[in-house]
Amino acid sequence: MSALYLLHKPYRMLSQFTDRQTPDGERRATLADIIDVPGIYPAGRLDHDSEGLLLLSDDGVLIHRISDPRHKQPKTYRAQVEGEPDNAALQALREGVTLKDGKTRPAKVQRLTSSDLPERDPPLDTKRHPLTTWLELTITEGRNRQVRRMTAHVGHPTLRLVRVAIGPWRLDGLAPGQWRRETLHAPRQPPAGARRGQARGGRR
């Protein structure tokens, strides 16, 4: 059996347990501020300014299977973008766009009428960004800041980015800073589902 921890990483938190600090000495928030479980490590990462689902485990084989791009775990994001993308922009994302590091694989993309997510802390400045649109995108790659670069390429920079799913695991029921533990009975082959525990934790 292996333990898998599903965590809702808040905005402006590092996807690691320690911080080497910025040159000005300002301490940044880390995973150690919200989860105190020895011997676990993240399977992949989220950027400092992104939010949402982060998976952690004490099983190195499971971490590799989740995070290795060769296993192509689909990742689903909700992106609040500048402006209102038209059908041509969405179709370009679906077909793949050419970035500096090559053309992206086709993505699943749809508009959302609402994000169904808690408000960010701090919230987006609506005076600076009066018109925004929520999109849901599912990709099978893990390039650096890929979703942000994709939406910027079609003329609609991402203002807020939240990962809501990695493969079969979803963010559902977790507020920012909360986590839950699941027990996997076949750690070398991540299943289509896993036993859920109670959401725990919160901002400290």
N, C-alpha and C positions, 0 to 999 in steps of 0.2 A: 504494500500500500504506500501511496505517496500523498503528501499534503500539498494542496494548492491553495494559495491565498489570492482572492480577488479584491483589489483595492481601488478606490476612486481617488486618483491623484488630483489634488487641488491645483489651481492656477498658481504659477510662480513657486513651484516646489520642484526640487531636483529629483530625478528618478534613481536616487542612490541614498545610502545611509550616512555618508559623510560628505563634507564640503571642504575643498581646499581653499575656500574663501576668495573673494574678489580682491583686487589690489588695494582697495580702500578699506579692507578689513571688515566689510559688512557681512554678517552671517546670513546665509540663505537657508530657507526651510528645506529639510530633507525628510526622507521616509522615516527616519528615526523619531521624528516628531509625532507620528501618528500610528506606528505599529512597532511593537516591542516583542518580536519573536526571534530567538537566536537561530542562526544558521540558515536563514533564508536569503535568496538573492532574486533580483528581478529577471524575468524572461523577456528581454527586450527593454525598451525605454520609451519615454515620452519627453518631448522637449520641455524646457523650463516654463515656457509660456503656453503649453497645451495642457489639457485636462483629460480626465476620464480613466478608463480601465487599464490597470497595470496588473500583470500576473506575476506572482512570486512563488518560489518553491524551495525545498531543501533537497530536491532530487535533480542532480545535474543532467541526467539523461532526459528527463522531462523538460527541463529548461531549454536544452538544445533543440528538442523536437518542436517546441513552441516558437523559439526565436530564430531558428535557422531558415533563411529565405528559401532554401531548396524544398522545404516542406509546404511552402505556399499557403500558410494559414491566412485565410481572408480576414481583413481588418476593416471594420465599419466605423466611419466617423460622421459626426454632424458638424458642419461648418457653417458659421454665420459669415456671409461674404458681403462685401461692399456692393451696393447697387442691386439690380434685378437682372440676373442672367437670362438671356433669351434662349429659345430652343436651339439655335445654332451653337451657342456656347456650351450648352449641356451635351449636345451631340458630339462636339469635339472632345469633351472629357470622356464620353462613352467609347469613342473610337481610339483614344490615346493621343496625347499631345507630345510634341518633340521638345524636350528640355535640353540643357547643356550636356547632360550625361546620357542622352539618347531618348528614344520614344518610349512613353509609358505603355504598359499593357492596358487594354480596355478596362474601364471602370464601370461599375453599376452606379448610376446617379439618378436621384429624384429630388424634386422640390418638396419641402415640408411646409405645412401651414403653421406649425409651431414646433419648437425643439423638444418639448416635454422634458426640459432640463431645469434644474434650479438656477437662479440668477447667479452670475459670476460675482466673486468678491475680489477686487472692486468691480462694479458693473461697467459695461461698455458705455462710453460717452456718447449719448444719443445726439448731442448738439454737433459733435464732429462727424457723426455717422447717422444722419437722419433716415436714410433708406438702406435697409439691409434685407438679405434673403437667407433663409436656412436651407441648406442642402444636406442630403445624406449620400455619402460616397462609400463604396466598398471597393478596396483595392487588394491585390495579391502580391504586392511588392513592398519593400521596406526602405526605399531610398530616403536620404536625409531630407526632412521637411517636404516630403513629396506632395502631400495634399495642398499645402500652402503654395508651392511652386506651380502646381497644376491650375489652381483657380486664378492665380495671378497671371498665368500665361493667357488665359481667355478673357482677361480684363476685369476680374472681380477678386481682388485680394481678400484673403481670409482674415477676419478680425477676431474670431473666436473659434477654437477647434477642440472638440471633445470626442474621444474614442469611446464608442459604446459597445463594441464587440470585438473579440479575437476568436476566430473559429467558432466553436459552440458556446463559448463563455461570454456572458453579457453583463453589462453594468447594472441591470435592473435592480432596484431596491436599495442601492447604495448612494448615500449623500456624500458630498465632498468630504474627504477625510475618513470615511468609514471603510471597513473591510469585512470579509467573511471567509471562513475556511471551508474547503471541500476536501473530501477524501476520495482519491482515485484508486481503484482496485486493479487497474492495469496501467501502471505508470509509463511503460515504454510505448504504449499506443493510446494517446489521449482520446477518450471516448466522445461520443456525440452528446453526452450529458454527464453530469456528476451530481452527487448528493450535496444539497445546499445546507449551510449552517445559518446561524443567526448573524445579521449584520452587527458589526461591532465597531467601536472606536469613534473618533471624531477629532475635531481640531483641538489642539492643546496649546 
